[in-house]
Amino acid sequence: MEALALGVAGVWSVISMFTQPIFSLASAIFLSVLLLGLAVGLSAVALNAYRGFRWTRSAAFVWQLLMVAIATPTLLEGNIALGLVLLLPPLAVAFFLFTPKVVAFSLRAGTSNKVL
């Protein structure tokens, strides 16, 4: 869901580049490429987590920490609704990443490539 939200934000950023006045073309392009790149990367993490690769838990956890780092100042500046929307999903994902079922699924034996 987070990857989908990033993808939607990236597409919206590209569309707004052509439909709204921009102050800096370079910044608008950078933001659009960054959002779309993060969406692709997070989609890869989600797909490989579904397949059970163990490296995806650390990638997902780092992303959740970044989301908490964005949500905290939002909450502290008084924007409670947006802060909670940004904070609650990462806390839930970070919690579930370390539940025994998820850890067992990502560390299961019997796969052909045990390194990944």
Wavefront OBJ file of the C-alpha trace (Angstrom):
o trace
v 0.000 0.000 0.000
v 2.896 2.355 0.747
v 4.458 1.621 -2.648
v 1.149 2.301 -4.330
v 0.802 5.608 -2.466
v 4.325 6.593 -3.536
v 3.526 5.684 -7.127
v 0.368 7.782 -7.076
v 2.313 10.707 -5.585
v 4.963 10.307 -8.290
v 2.414 10.291 -11.111
v 0.661 13.284 -9.536
v 4.007 15.084 -9.377
v 4.661 14.432 -13.073
v 1.173 15.604 -14.037
v 1.443 18.716 -11.891
v 4.737 19.592 -13.593
v 2.809 20.132 -16.816
v -0.418 21.577 -15.406
v 0.725 23.940 -12.648
v 3.342 26.660 -12.519
v 6.648 25.467 -11.056
v 9.448 27.467 -9.497
v 12.271 25.115 -10.408
v 12.109 22.584 -13.214
v 15.142 20.708 -11.880
v 13.532 20.275 -8.439
v 10.256 19.124 -9.940
v 12.012 16.542 -12.095
v 14.139 15.366 -9.162
v 11.093 14.994 -6.900
v 9.182 13.060 -9.560
v 12.087 10.705 -10.259
v 12.682 10.225 -6.524
v 9.050 9.382 -5.807
v 8.775 6.976 -8.728
v 12.124 5.348 -7.876
v 11.092 4.852 -4.259
v 7.787 3.358 -5.422
v 9.628 0.854 -7.633
v 12.067 -0.021 -4.842
v 9.373 -0.469 -2.239
v 7.358 -2.564 -4.689
v 10.384 -4.833 -5.126
v 10.682 -5.167 -1.353
v 6.987 -6.034 -1.042
v 7.101 -8.588 -3.874
v 10.191 -10.304 -2.506
v 8.779 -10.255 1.030
v 5.792 -12.138 -0.333
v 8.243 -14.661 -1.795
v 9.903 -15.033 1.604
v 13.343 -13.519 1.058
v 15.004 -12.639 4.339
v 16.643 -9.385 3.182
v 13.264 -7.734 2.745
v 12.644 -7.426 6.490
v 15.630 -5.106 6.947
v 14.704 -3.015 3.896
v 11.114 -2.705 5.073
v 12.238 -1.816 8.601
v 14.528 0.966 7.352
v 11.666 2.381 5.303
v 9.405 2.346 8.362
v 12.061 4.209 10.366
v 12.190 6.871 7.655
v 8.414 7.195 7.787
v 8.538 7.628 11.572
v 11.206 10.304 11.082
v 8.813 12.160 8.764
v 5.764 11.665 10.994
v 7.374 12.874 14.222
v 7.936 16.511 13.184
v 4.495 16.533 11.583
v 2.960 15.571 14.924
v 5.137 18.006 16.853
v 4.124 20.954 14.702
v 0.487 20.302 15.560
v -0.796 18.531 12.455
v -2.243 15.602 14.402
v -4.357 13.969 11.677
v -1.603 13.859 9.060
v 0.961 12.893 11.693
v -1.103 9.902 12.801
v -1.704 8.836 9.191
v 2.051 8.929 8.648
v 2.928 7.315 11.993
v 0.475 4.472 12.629
v 1.091 2.309 9.518
v 4.903 2.270 9.982
v 4.511 1.346 13.648
v 2.174 -1.510 12.723
v 4.475 -2.764 9.957
v 7.557 -2.531 12.195
v 5.730 -4.517 14.872
v 4.566 -7.230 12.476
v 8.007 -7.550 10.860
v 9.270 -9.144 14.060
v 6.366 -11.425 14.878
v 7.311 -15.117 15.024
v 5.217 -16.035 11.974
v 6.861 -13.420 9.741
v 10.351 -14.254 10.970
v 9.719 -17.963 10.453
v 8.353 -17.348 6.947
v 11.398 -15.331 5.941
v 13.854 -17.806 7.480
v 12.207 -20.995 6.321
v 14.461 -23.821 5.243
v 14.126 -25.870 2.109
v 14.371 -23.119 -0.469
v 16.725 -23.616 -3.377
v 18.725 -20.440 -2.635
v 19.360 -20.165 1.096
v 21.505 -17.028 0.829
v 18.626 -14.766 -0.168
l 1 2 3 4 5 6 7 8 9 10 11 12 13 14 15 16 17 18 19 20 21 22 23 24 25 26 27 28 29 30 31 32 33 34 35 36 37 38 39 40 41 42 43 44 45 46 47 48 49 50 51 52 53 54 55 56 57 58 59 60 61 62 63 64 65 66 67 68 69 70 71 72 73 74 75 76 77 78 79 80 81 82 83 84 85 86 87 88 89 90 91 92 93 94 95 96 97 98 99 100 101 102 103 104 105 106 107 108 109 110 111 112 113 114 115 116
